[in-house]
Amino acid sequence: MLKPGNNATRLDTLIEINTLINSHYTDVKILLTRILESATRLTEGEASSLLLLNPENQKLYFEIALGAKGPDVKKFSLKKGEGIAGWVAEHNTSLIVNDVDEDPRFFSDISKTIGFATTSILAVPMRMKDICVGVIEIINKKHSKHFSSDDLKWLEIFATQSAIAIQNARSYQKVKDELYLLQDQIKTDEGFHTFIAKSDLILEKLAITERVAAANSSVLILGESGVGKELFAEQIHLKSPRSGKPLIRVNCAALPEHLLESELFGHVKGAFTDAVANRRGRFEIADEGTIFLDEIGDMPLNLQAKLLRVIQEKVFEKVGSSEPQRVDVRIIAATNKDLEKAVQEGKFRRDLYYRLNVLPLYIPPLRERTEDIMELADFFLKKFKRETKKGVQGFSDESINALLSYHWPGNVRELENVVERSVVICSDTYIRPEHLILRYSENTKLDVYREKTLKDAVNLFKKMYITKMLREHGWKQNKTAEILDIQRTYLSRLVKELNISK
């Protein structure tokens, strides 16, 4: 049987990893983890780390950390030149240190903080075009042995493989981002947003828009501020027979009554002091297309009567004119207000409410569809990375947990603002909790469970906690089950039942 350090075993491992690198294996973090695991096993190390250098702040960040204290190690970073790994990065030179206590370059703070005794280190640079982009280090050779020059030679080969994997991933991502940017620009030029969704809740709503779009009836979209009501209005229009005609948007809360009336229906020259020429209104412009009336709950009662006439008779008059004008427009309205309560209070016409509410569509808040949070956060991160030209690679595990546990009172709009702000102020490779600046209150951590049954709240906690643990342990179910002190088969069942996906 071959021993761990046997050259035949090492060669087989190298061939296996090279096959993966040259395949369509695009998940670089899993691939790098595989490389580091192999390097650790074949050099007989107790623990290991792969650190990447951020060229903007010249700091090394623990991209992958294996061993008993791996999750704890990932919370730290090193300055270039600090510690053994920092020295290797600064000098772009490999290093064997078989007695760290005798080496002044050893940085003991991390080992002391996490409670892990370090005796020996083998560290090599990862190079792209002879430039150091990161460091692989193996900690403590097993059985109190010393690392050898043979170990160093093989680890340098593994480091070369890691650099190739990173280069391939960056090239792939660059092409992907350029394609994405092109697609996004096309959509922006047409005036429509990219629709991002992963949760069953939103995908079900999206499926409903297919059926709603085919009809010609008015649609009332309900939901809290910032949930994406306008995006659903866009989807209804795009899937409707009117998609070749314009979608005209009006925010009913943005203008005072006299300006809103002119905005909606237009005016004739001399209708009021500033009316120096005839003007077409939004309804006239939207003829044969769709008009989206956002914040319909803020429309004044006087205009509500005129809107009702447009719906019933497809007729309106411009401000200052008594000549009726016919129009064929589908109306999609949206509000974050309780219109039924507004009707009871006399603030909204009952007949108009019934005419608008033919096809109601409720959009759930972000806190009720946690599966969408990271999908949206990653989308916004790519968007603001391009705009700011910053090298932020993603979110740290701690910031992901913060995003998933936050209540999101401002929904998707607030999430976009949080990600934009974090990209602007972040000088690290990964966005960390301190970059997010979330508006926490005493009850924020419990808000995610608000209005849920005990069973649903328990299941949500299980899902969030198991996802966190799987992420921290490289999505390895055997290791995660061991940490959670449950059977591997039970964990597998929970992953399936709770719809946990990587």
SEMARSE-446002 format. One record per residue (C-alpha): x, y, z. Coordinates in Angstrom, 2 decimals, always signed. Last residue first. Layout:
<nodes>
- c1,c2,c3
- X,Y,Z
...
</nodes>
This chain:
<nodes>
- c1,c2,c3
- -25.25,+25.46,-2.21
- -28.85,+24.37,-1.77
- -30.97,+23.78,+1.31
- -34.55,+22.80,+0.49
- -35.44,+22.25,+4.16
- -36.55,+18.65,+3.50
- -33.54,+17.82,+1.30
- -30.90,+19.30,+3.61
- -32.73,+17.75,+6.58
- -32.60,+14.30,+4.96
- -28.86,+14.63,+4.30
- -28.32,+15.71,+7.91
- -30.22,+12.64,+9.13
- -28.11,+10.37,+6.89
- -24.89,+11.90,+8.24
- -26.04,+11.21,+11.79
- -26.03,+14.11,+14.23
- -23.39,+15.70,+16.47
- -23.56,+19.07,+14.67
- -19.76,+19.00,+14.20
- -19.87,+15.37,+13.00
- -22.78,+16.11,+10.68
- -20.79,+19.02,+9.22
- -17.74,+16.81,+8.59
- -19.76,+14.12,+6.82
- -21.89,+16.68,+4.97
- -18.97,+18.49,+3.38
- -20.32,+21.83,+2.18
- -16.88,+23.42,+2.65
- -17.06,+23.31,+6.42
- -18.09,+26.91,+7.05
- -20.71,+26.73,+4.29
- -22.22,+23.57,+5.76
- -22.37,+25.19,+9.19
- -24.08,+28.33,+7.89
- -26.57,+26.33,+5.82
- -27.34,+24.18,+8.88
- -27.97,+27.32,+10.97
- -30.18,+29.09,+8.42
- -32.23,+25.99,+7.62
- -32.64,+24.95,+11.24
- -33.68,+28.48,+12.23
- -36.25,+28.54,+9.42
- -37.57,+25.13,+10.47
- -37.95,+26.32,+14.07
- -39.78,+29.46,+12.92
- -42.08,+27.43,+10.65
- -42.98,+25.03,+13.51
- -43.51,+27.87,+15.99
- -45.84,+29.57,+13.53
- -44.46,+32.65,+11.82
- -45.65,+36.22,+12.41
- -42.09,+37.40,+13.21
- -39.29,+34.86,+12.77
- -37.04,+37.20,+10.74
- -37.81,+39.89,+13.29
- -35.96,+38.00,+16.04
- -32.52,+39.25,+15.08
- -33.90,+42.77,+14.61
- -35.56,+43.00,+18.03
- -33.05,+45.21,+19.80
- -32.54,+47.30,+16.66
- -30.03,+46.87,+13.86
- -29.83,+49.33,+11.00
- -27.18,+47.50,+8.95
- -23.79,+49.11,+8.35
- -22.62,+46.50,+5.81
- -18.88,+47.22,+5.93
- -18.53,+46.16,+9.57
- -20.08,+42.80,+8.72
- -17.31,+41.96,+6.19
- -17.19,+42.40,+2.42
- -14.36,+40.31,+1.02
- -11.11,+41.26,-0.70
- -10.68,+44.21,+1.63
- -10.93,+47.98,+1.09
- -14.72,+48.09,+1.55
- -16.22,+51.60,+1.76
- -17.73,+51.77,-1.76
- -18.62,+48.07,-1.95
- -20.39,+48.27,+1.44
- -22.40,+51.34,+0.39
- -23.59,+49.67,-2.82
- -24.47,+46.47,-0.93
- -26.49,+48.34,+1.69
- -28.31,+50.44,-0.93
- -29.26,+47.33,-2.93
- -30.48,+45.60,+0.23
- -32.57,+48.66,+1.15
- -34.29,+48.61,-2.24
- -34.84,+44.85,-1.94
- -36.73,+45.18,+1.37
- -36.71,+48.50,+3.28
- -37.61,+46.78,+6.58
- -34.91,+44.19,+5.81
- -35.14,+42.00,+8.99
- -31.45,+40.99,+9.13
- -30.60,+37.31,+9.72
- -29.62,+36.47,+6.14
- -27.52,+39.60,+5.65
- -25.67,+39.11,+8.96
- -25.01,+35.44,+8.18
- -23.60,+36.44,+4.78
- -21.46,+39.09,+6.52
- -20.00,+36.45,+8.85
- -19.29,+34.05,+5.98
- -17.41,+36.79,+4.13
- -19.10,+38.34,+1.10
- -17.62,+38.49,-2.40
- -14.61,+39.28,-4.55
- -14.19,+43.02,-3.99
- -11.65,+44.25,-6.55
- -13.09,+47.71,-7.12
- -13.93,+49.22,-10.52
- -16.63,+51.40,-8.85
- -19.31,+50.81,-11.51
- -18.25,+47.24,-12.32
- -18.02,+46.28,-8.66
- -21.38,+48.01,-8.14
- -23.19,+45.68,-10.56
- -21.35,+42.55,-9.48
- -22.25,+43.25,-5.82
- -25.87,+44.01,-6.76
- -26.25,+40.56,-8.36
- -24.47,+38.87,-5.44
- -26.81,+40.60,-2.97
- -29.86,+39.61,-5.04
- -28.99,+35.89,-5.00
- -27.85,+36.27,-1.40
- -31.25,+37.59,-0.28
- -33.50,+35.56,-2.60
- -33.47,+32.38,-0.49
- -34.55,+34.53,+2.48
- -38.06,+34.85,+1.06
- -40.21,+36.02,+3.99
- -37.70,+38.68,+5.07
- -37.75,+40.07,+1.51
- -41.40,+41.12,+1.74
- -44.10,+39.18,-0.16
- -45.49,+40.58,-3.44
- -49.30,+40.46,-3.57
- -50.97,+40.39,-6.99
- -54.61,+41.47,-7.40
- -56.36,+40.89,-10.75
- -59.69,+42.77,-10.76
- -58.50,+45.10,-7.98
- -58.37,+48.22,-10.13
- -62.11,+48.28,-10.88
- -62.99,+47.37,-7.28
- -60.76,+50.11,-5.86
- -62.20,+52.64,-8.32
- -65.75,+51.88,-7.15
- -64.71,+52.22,-3.48
- -63.06,+55.57,-4.00
- -60.06,+56.12,-1.74
- -59.70,+58.42,+1.25
- -63.19,+57.77,+2.64
- -61.86,+56.06,+5.78
- -63.44,+52.74,+4.78
- -61.86,+53.05,+1.30
- -58.45,+53.82,+2.84
- -58.80,+50.70,+5.02
- -59.46,+48.60,+1.91
- -56.58,+50.38,+0.19
- -54.02,+49.25,+2.78
- -50.98,+51.11,+1.50
- -47.87,+49.81,-0.26
- -49.40,+50.57,-3.63
- -49.31,+49.48,-7.25
- -51.44,+50.04,-10.34
- -51.33,+48.33,-13.73
- -53.68,+49.89,-16.27
- -54.07,+48.64,-19.85
- -54.52,+51.49,-22.30
- -56.78,+52.06,-25.30
- -57.50,+55.80,-25.45
- -60.35,+58.00,-26.61
- -60.23,+61.77,-26.27
- -63.17,+63.86,-25.11
- -63.14,+67.57,-26.04
- -63.86,+69.77,-23.03
- -60.31,+71.14,-22.86
- -58.41,+73.08,-20.21
- -56.74,+69.95,-18.76
- -57.02,+67.20,-21.34
- -60.23,+65.21,-21.43
- -60.55,+61.46,-20.86
- -62.18,+58.38,-22.48
- -61.63,+54.63,-22.16
- -65.22,+54.40,-20.83
- -64.82,+52.37,-17.65
- -61.07,+52.55,-17.02
- -60.71,+56.14,-18.26
- -63.79,+57.16,-16.24
- -62.31,+55.63,-13.07
- -59.11,+57.63,-13.65
- -61.13,+60.84,-13.81
- -62.86,+60.01,-10.51
- -59.52,+59.14,-8.89
- -58.20,+62.50,-10.04
- -60.61,+64.37,-7.74
- -59.91,+61.92,-4.90
- -56.15,+62.72,-4.90
- -53.79,+59.81,-5.83
- -51.70,+58.68,-2.86
- -53.03,+55.10,-2.85
- -51.92,+54.77,-6.48
- -48.29,+54.69,-5.29
- -47.17,+53.57,-8.77
- -49.45,+53.93,-11.76
- -48.02,+51.75,-14.55
- -49.49,+52.51,-17.97
- -49.57,+49.82,-20.64
- -49.67,+49.94,-24.45
- -52.27,+50.65,-27.11
- -52.12,+54.36,-26.14
- -49.35,+54.92,-23.57
- -48.48,+58.40,-24.92
- -52.13,+59.46,-24.59
- -52.30,+58.13,-21.05
- -49.03,+59.86,-20.13
- -50.30,+63.27,-21.22
- -49.62,+65.11,-24.49
- -48.94,+68.82,-24.16
- -50.33,+71.82,-26.00
- -48.22,+74.93,-25.66
- -47.57,+77.86,-23.30
- -49.28,+76.18,-20.34
- -47.37,+78.03,-17.59
- -50.32,+80.22,-16.53
- -53.05,+77.58,-16.88
- -55.07,+75.93,-19.66
- -53.53,+78.46,-22.09
- -52.29,+75.81,-24.54
- -54.02,+72.50,-23.98
- -53.19,+70.00,-21.25
- -52.05,+66.41,-20.78
- -54.02,+63.59,-19.15
- -51.60,+61.98,-16.69
- -48.94,+64.68,-16.32
- -51.53,+67.47,-16.44
- -53.48,+65.80,-13.64
- -50.27,+65.18,-11.69
- -49.28,+68.84,-11.99
- -52.58,+70.05,-10.52
- -52.57,+67.38,-7.76
- -48.98,+67.81,-6.50
- -46.36,+65.41,-7.96
- -44.25,+62.50,-6.66
- -46.99,+60.46,-4.97
- -48.66,+59.32,-8.19
- -45.40,+57.93,-9.58
- -46.10,+57.45,-13.29
- -44.59,+54.82,-15.61
- -45.35,+54.33,-19.30
- -44.87,+50.87,-20.84
- -44.79,+51.43,-24.61
- -46.05,+49.07,-27.35
- -44.47,+45.83,-28.56
- -45.26,+44.16,-25.21
- -49.02,+44.81,-25.67
- -49.83,+41.11,-26.23
- -48.59,+40.58,-22.65
- -45.41,+38.92,-21.38
- -43.39,+42.15,-21.38
- -46.23,+44.10,-19.73
- -46.71,+41.60,-16.92
- -42.95,+41.38,-16.38
- -42.62,+45.16,-16.21
- -45.40,+45.38,-13.62
- -43.55,+42.71,-11.65
- -40.41,+44.84,-11.74
- -42.41,+47.87,-10.57
- -43.61,+45.95,-7.50
- -40.03,+45.17,-6.46
- -40.24,+44.75,-2.67
- -39.07,+48.30,-1.94
- -42.14,+49.63,-0.14
- -44.34,+46.83,+1.16
- -46.66,+44.91,-1.13
- -49.66,+45.10,-3.43
- -49.88,+44.99,-7.21
- -53.33,+45.86,-8.59
- -53.93,+44.69,-12.15
- -56.51,+46.04,-14.57
- -57.97,+43.60,-17.08
- -56.55,+42.86,-20.53
- -55.75,+39.19,-19.95
- -52.67,+37.31,-21.19
- -50.40,+39.11,-18.71
- -52.28,+37.76,-15.69
- -51.55,+34.15,-16.73
- -47.82,+34.70,-17.23
- -47.73,+37.01,-14.18
- -48.86,+34.05,-12.06
- -45.64,+32.19,-12.95
- -43.65,+35.13,-11.59
- -45.62,+34.94,-8.36
- -44.72,+31.25,-8.07
- -41.05,+32.09,-8.75
- -41.31,+34.70,-6.01
- -42.49,+32.29,-3.33
- -40.31,+29.42,-4.59
- -37.25,+31.53,-3.85
- -34.58,+32.07,-6.52
- -35.31,+35.44,-8.09
- -33.54,+38.16,-10.06
- -35.37,+40.19,-12.75
- -33.07,+42.51,-14.69
- -34.79,+45.88,-15.00
- -36.47,+47.34,-18.06
- -35.97,+50.67,-19.85
- -35.07,+49.31,-23.28
- -31.62,+50.86,-22.96
- -31.32,+49.26,-19.53
- -32.11,+45.80,-20.93
- -29.45,+46.17,-23.64
- -26.99,+47.49,-21.06
- -27.68,+44.50,-18.81
- -27.03,+42.05,-21.65
- -23.73,+43.76,-22.48
- -22.76,+43.88,-18.80
- -23.56,+40.17,-18.41
- -21.43,+39.32,-21.42
- -18.56,+41.39,-20.02
- -19.06,+39.85,-16.58
- -19.00,+36.30,-18.00
- -15.85,+37.02,-20.01
- -14.16,+38.42,-16.91
- -15.47,+35.54,-14.77
- -13.97,+32.95,-17.13
- -10.63,+34.76,-17.17
- -10.72,+35.04,-13.37
- -11.59,+31.36,-12.96
- -8.84,+30.26,-15.35
- -6.30,+32.44,-13.52
- -7.43,+31.07,-10.15
- -7.16,+27.46,-11.34
- -3.72,+28.16,-12.87
- -2.56,+29.72,-9.58
- -3.82,+26.71,-7.64
- -1.96,+24.32,-9.97
- +1.23,+26.32,-9.49
- +0.73,+26.10,-5.72
- +0.34,+22.31,-6.01
- +3.67,+22.18,-7.88
- +5.27,+24.32,-5.17
- +3.87,+21.89,-2.59
- +5.63,+19.04,-4.39
- +9.05,+20.73,-4.26
- +8.59,+21.79,-0.63
- +7.69,+18.28,+0.50
- +10.85,+17.03,-1.25
- +12.87,+19.75,+0.51
- +11.63,+18.20,+3.75
- +9.13,+19.17,+6.44
- +10.22,+17.91,+9.85
- +8.44,+15.16,+11.77
- +6.48,+15.65,+15.00
- +4.19,+12.70,+14.12
- +2.38,+14.91,+11.61
- +4.01,+17.88,+9.91
- +2.77,+21.06,+11.58
- +1.09,+23.71,+9.39
- +1.05,+23.68,+5.58
- +1.04,+27.09,+3.88
- -0.19,+28.15,+0.46
- +0.42,+31.79,-0.43
- -1.20,+34.30,-2.76
- -0.93,+36.41,-5.90
- +2.86,+36.48,-6.15
- +3.97,+37.81,-9.55
- +6.08,+35.50,-11.76
- +3.48,+35.61,-14.56
- +0.90,+34.41,-12.01
- +2.50,+32.97,-8.90
- +1.28,+31.14,-5.79
- +3.96,+31.50,-3.13
- +5.13,+28.61,-0.91
- +4.90,+27.96,+2.85
- +5.91,+24.97,+5.01
- +5.39,+25.69,+8.69
- +6.49,+24.00,+11.92
- +5.55,+24.07,+15.61
- +2.12,+25.75,+15.74
- -0.04,+25.16,+18.80
- -3.68,+26.08,+18.11
- -5.62,+28.07,+20.71
- -7.42,+30.44,+18.34
- -5.88,+33.61,+19.78
- -2.46,+32.05,+20.49
- -2.09,+30.66,+16.98
- -3.21,+33.97,+15.41
- -0.85,+36.08,+17.56
- +2.24,+33.92,+16.91
- +3.64,+35.71,+13.86
- +6.79,+33.76,+12.89
- +9.41,+35.96,+11.19
- +11.68,+35.83,+14.28
- +12.30,+32.08,+13.70
- +13.39,+30.04,+16.71
- +9.87,+29.46,+17.99
- +8.84,+28.41,+14.47
- +11.01,+25.31,+14.48
- +10.74,+23.46,+11.16
- +10.51,+26.61,+9.06
- +10.58,+25.83,+5.34
- +10.15,+28.81,+2.98
- +9.25,+29.49,-0.61
- +10.07,+32.88,-2.17
- +7.96,+35.72,-3.59
- +9.81,+38.01,-1.14
- +6.71,+39.90,+0.06
- +4.35,+36.93,-0.29
- +6.77,+34.54,+1.49
- +7.29,+37.09,+4.28
- +3.52,+37.53,+4.69
- +3.04,+33.76,+4.89
- +5.76,+33.48,+7.57
- +4.37,+36.37,+9.60
- +3.81,+39.94,+8.39
- +5.57,+40.97,+5.16
- +2.32,+41.77,+3.37
- -0.18,+42.46,+6.12
- -2.05,+39.46,+7.42
- -5.78,+38.74,+7.75
- -7.88,+37.00,+10.38
- -11.47,+35.70,+10.57
- -10.59,+32.74,+8.37
- -8.47,+31.24,+11.18
- -11.55,+30.57,+13.32
- -13.29,+28.52,+10.60
- -10.13,+26.42,+10.11
- -9.47,+25.65,+13.77
- -9.68,+21.84,+13.50
- -7.99,+21.80,+10.12
- -8.39,+23.46,+6.75
- -8.39,+27.19,+5.97
- -9.47,+28.52,+2.58
- -9.54,+32.15,+1.36
- -7.51,+33.37,+4.31
- -6.81,+36.99,+3.40
- -3.39,+38.50,+2.71
- -3.16,+42.29,+2.69
- -1.53,+44.58,+0.13
- -4.41,+47.10,+0.32
- -5.36,+47.22,-3.37
- -3.37,+44.16,-4.48
- -5.42,+41.84,-2.24
- -3.22,+38.78,-1.76
- -4.93,+35.40,-1.47
- -4.25,+32.96,+1.38
- -4.59,+29.20,+1.18
- -4.33,+27.58,+4.58
- -3.28,+24.26,+6.07
- -3.64,+21.96,+9.05
- -2.08,+18.77,+10.44
- +0.30,+18.31,+7.50
- +1.33,+14.98,+6.01
- +2.84,+16.52,+2.84
- +0.50,+14.35,+0.74
- -2.54,+14.99,+2.90
- -2.07,+18.76,+3.09
- -1.40,+19.06,-0.64
- -4.46,+16.97,-1.45
- -6.70,+19.02,+0.84
- -5.27,+22.24,-0.63
- -5.98,+21.11,-4.19
- -9.52,+20.01,-3.32
- -10.15,+23.31,-1.52
- -8.87,+25.17,-4.58
- -11.36,+23.24,-6.73
- -14.22,+23.96,-4.34
- -13.33,+27.66,-4.38
- -12.92,+27.69,-8.17
- -16.43,+26.50,-8.94
- -16.04,+26.57,-12.74
- -15.07,+22.97,-13.51
- -15.46,+22.91,-17.30
- -12.42,+20.62,-17.51
- -8.78,+21.67,-17.63
- -8.58,+22.33,-13.90
- -10.39,+19.05,-13.11
- -8.00,+17.01,-15.25
- -5.06,+18.82,-13.65
- -6.42,+17.81,-10.24
- -6.56,+14.10,-11.15
- -3.11,+14.17,-12.77
- -1.63,+15.86,-9.69
- -3.25,+13.29,-7.40
- -1.85,+10.40,-9.43
- +1.61,+12.01,-9.27
- +1.40,+12.43,-5.52
- +0.39,+8.81,-5.02
- +3.26,+7.65,-7.22
- +5.65,+9.94,-5.34
- +4.83,+8.27,-2.00
- +4.25,+10.81,+0.79
- +0.92,+9.42,+1.93
- +2.22,+5.82,+1.92
- +1.32,+3.46,-0.91
- +0.00,+0.00,+0.00
</nodes>
